[in-house]
Amino acid sequence: MSDLIQVEHLTKDYGKGRGVFDVSFGVSAGEAFGFLGPNGAGKTTTMRHLMGFVRPDSGRVRIAGMDCFADARRVQEKVGYLPGELSLAGDMTGDGFLRFVASMKHVRDSARCRALCDRFEVDRKNRIRKMSKGQKQKIGLVCTFLGDPEVYLLDEPTSGLDPLMQGRFLELLEEEKARGKTILLSSHLFEEVERVCTRTAMLRAGRIAAIEQVQALRGAQNRVFTLRFETEKAALLFADGLTGAARNGCVVTACVQGSVDSFLKRAACYPVADLQARSQTLEERFLHYYGGEEQ
Ligand SMILES: Nc1ncnc2c1ncn2[C@@H]1O[C@H](COP(=O)(O)OP(=O)(O)OP(=O)(O)O)[C@@H](O)[C@H]1O
């Protein structure tokens, strides 16, 4: 079966190396797909193409077989989109705005809206312009989930939320995933993607650097060793020519992929005062793709 979300060779060139270039990926129905990348990597630009706000310079972007630009209205009816930067009607109260959005989305049953507001402890009485960033973000989240859409495009959804609300949001996302919804989740936060998504793309400077199974990343056999040698000379000799090793005085930190046998035998040639080993975090693994990126 073909993917529900299809991005094929998407290019939007804003000049001076900015934009997205030859971006391709697919998200199958019921899959949660992560979209990770540093600032300016192209996450928002890709999402805006999926919402049909922007016409690609080249390439194709489709949801449920519909061209996102040509069929923008029909696509948008299927999608719950949370933009990275919200623009809400500041003069309206939270309640007034939610009612307005519900009517736009033809949502007649208010039970889901109430449940979402309770979950996120939404301030419905105050005017939106008087709300904090987090309070506005919670209104945005309720609007996104309100219509019970089939597809979610979420652009850094937890930005501005406190840890309690971040947790509640991730719970909601897991529930929606269990209900078969298709999710594209853009984030800077590795833990967030790790918790919800089965696969993730990593964007760098407008291009896909890699697409990986989250499970495979989590289970990768990479180990980070920190060794303290008796002397700086020993540390220097040990680290010399060792790929991926960093030395600070007597301490050498190195990431070892696969078998640790030859690494430990090499270390055993020098006087070791202390050794610690741990699994490489997902974040460290991603840094491999982002290495050298200017933020
Ligand atoms: N309308 C536009 N005109 C010119 N350049 C743009 C436009 N929209 C985006 N860009 C540029 O395209 C690049 C990608 O931006 P985008 O907002 O997609 O990145 P992002 O990954 O969402 O970043 P962030 O994490 O900071 O939100 C950036 O260099 C940005 O300046």
The ligand as an SDF file (V2000), in Angstrom:
LIG
                    3D

 31 33  0  0  0  0  0  0  0  0999 V2000
    9.3410   32.5430    3.0990 N   0  0  0  0  0  0  0  0  0  0  0  0
   10.6770   32.4110    3.1790 C   0  0  0  0  0  0  0  0  0  0  0  0
   11.4950   33.2200    2.5060 N   0  0  0  0  0  0  0  0  0  0  0  0
   12.8400   33.0950    2.5750 C   0  0  0  0  0  0  0  0  0  0  0  0
   13.4790   32.1410    3.3020 N   0  0  0  0  0  0  0  0  0  0  0  0
   12.7000   31.2940    4.0020 C   0  0  0  0  0  0  0  0  0  0  0  0
   11.2760   31.3700    3.9780 C   0  0  0  0  0  0  0  0  0  0  0  0
   10.7780   30.3780    4.7590 N   0  0  0  0  0  0  0  0  0  0  0  0
   11.8600   29.7230    5.2610 C   0  0  0  0  0  0  0  0  0  0  0  0
   13.0130   30.2630    4.8060 N   0  0  0  0  0  0  0  0  0  0  0  0
   14.3830   29.7780    5.0920 C   0  0  0  0  0  0  0  0  0  0  0  0
   14.4150   28.3840    4.8160 O   0  0  0  0  0  0  0  0  0  0  0  0
   15.2160   27.7140    5.7890 C   0  0  0  0  0  0  0  0  0  0  0  0
   14.4150   26.6270    6.4710 C   0  0  0  0  0  0  0  0  0  0  0  0
   13.4890   27.2410    7.3700 O   0  0  0  0  0  0  0  0  0  0  0  0
   12.4370   26.4140    8.2380 P   0  0  0  0  0  0  0  0  0  0  0  0
   11.5780   27.4120    8.9630 O   0  0  0  0  0  0  0  0  0  0  0  0
   11.7500   25.4470    7.3650 O   0  0  0  0  0  0  0  0  0  0  0  0
   13.3760   25.6280    9.2530 O   0  0  0  0  0  0  0  0  0  0  0  0
   13.0030   24.8040   10.5570 P   0  0  0  0  0  0  0  0  0  0  0  0
   13.7170   23.5020   10.4500 O   0  0  0  0  0  0  0  0  0  0  0  0
   11.5260   24.7460   10.7360 O   0  0  0  0  0  0  0  0  0  0  0  0
   13.6610   25.6840   11.6940 O   0  0  0  0  0  0  0  0  0  0  0  0
   13.2170   26.0220   13.2000 P   0  0  0  0  0  0  0  0  0  0  0  0
   13.5700   24.8170   14.0070 O   0  0  0  0  0  0  0  0  0  0  0  0
   14.0780   27.2050   13.5180 O   0  0  0  0  0  0  0  0  0  0  0  0
   11.7530   26.3400   13.1850 O   0  0  0  0  0  0  0  0  0  0  0  0
   15.7330   28.7890    6.7220 C   0  0  0  0  0  0  0  0  0  0  0  0
   17.0310   29.1650    6.2940 O   0  0  0  0  0  0  0  0  0  0  0  0
   14.7550   29.9320    6.5370 C   0  0  0  0  0  0  0  0  0  0  0  0
   15.3790   31.1690    6.7800 O   0  0  0  0  0  0  0  0  0  0  0  0
  1  2  1  0
  2  3  1  0
  2  7  2  0
  3  4  2  0
  4  5  1  0
  5  6  2  0
  6  7  1  0
  6 10  1  0
  7  8  1  0
  8  9  2  0
  9 10  1  0
 10 11  1  0
 11 12  1  0
 11 30  1  0
 12 13  1  0
 13 14  1  0
 13 28  1  0
 14 15  1  0
 15 16  1  0
 16 17  2  0
 16 18  1  0
 16 19  1  0
 19 20  1  0
 20 21  2  0
 20 22  1  0
 20 23  1  0
 23 24  1  0
 24 25  2  0
 24 26  1  0
 24 27  1  0
 28 29  1  0
 28 30  1  0
 30 31  1  0
M  END
$$$$
